[in-house]
């Protein structure tokens, strides 16, 4: 099984947030250094600036929702045309896809 490399700077941000500390360049550098890494000051600054206005509670809730959501099975066509239920089922995957794209975009930002 291939292991995916995880960005230590992203983890530093999550550790800082999870412990109630300010997500700052200095904090990110300290966490990376404490983990035995050689921190890149410029990368830490860019990341701290990038996440300044991020609502982590909402982000983490969306990520948890996406991870827990089972794949929706396609609905069988109803006889006599589409019903309101089918229209709702078509809308939900689009909303789910938007959330997935947002989470992927954020993941790309960090690494």
N, C-alpha and C positions, 0 to 999 in steps of 0.2 A: 504494500500500500504506500503510495507516494504521499509524503507529508508536504503540505503547503507552507511556505515560509510566511511568517506573520511579521508585520512591520512593528518593531519595538516602539516606535514613536506613537503609533495608534494605541498600543497598550498603555503607554505612559499617560496619554490623554484620558483613557478610561480609568486608570488607577487614580489619577488626580481627581477626576470627577467623582468617582466612587467613594473617595475618602473625604469629600467635601472641600478639597483644596482648590485654589484658583488654577485654572489651566493657563499656564504662562510658559514663556520660553525657558525661564530658569527652572520651573518645576519639571518640565519635560526633560531637560538636560540632567537634572538631579536623578530622576527615575531611571533614565537610560544608563547613567553612570553607576547607580546603585545595583543595577542588574548586570554589571560587568562589561557594558558596552562602551564604545568610544563615541560620545555624542557629537553630532554635527550641529553646531550652533545655528547655522543658517536654516537648516531643515526644521529645527525646533521653532525658530522664529516664524517661518512661513506657516507651519502647522498651527501654532498658537494663534496667529492672526486669522487663519482660515476658519477656526472653530469658535472664534470669539462670540458670535451670535447664534451658535447652534443650540437648539433646545434638546439636550441629551435625553431627557425623560421621554419626550415624544419620539425621538429617533430610536431609542432602545425598545420602546413599546411597539413601534412599527416593525422593527427587525424581528422581534419575538413573534409578532402576529404573522409575518410572512413565513417564518421558519415553521410555525405550528400549523399553518393552513394546509389542509390536504388539497391535492389537485382536484379541481372540479371536473366531474365527468360530463361529457357533452350530453345535452338533453335530446331525447328522441322527439322528432317533429310530431306535433299534435295534428289530428285529422281536422280539417276545416280551417286551417290558418293558425297564425301565432296567437298565443294567449299572453296575458300580462306577465305570467310567471316566466315564460321564455324570454321576454324582453328584459326582465330583471336579471335572469341568469346570464344574458349577454353583456349587461352592464357591469356585473361584478368582476368577471375576469379582466375587463379593461381597467377597473380601479385597482385590482390586485397587481396588474402588470405595471401600472404607474408607480405603485409602492415599491415593487421589485426594482424598477429602473432607478428610483430615487436612492434605494439602498446600494445598488451597484455603483451609482455615480459617486456616492459618498465613499464607498470602499476604494474606488479608483483615486479619489482625492488623497487618500492616506497611503497609497502604496503602490 
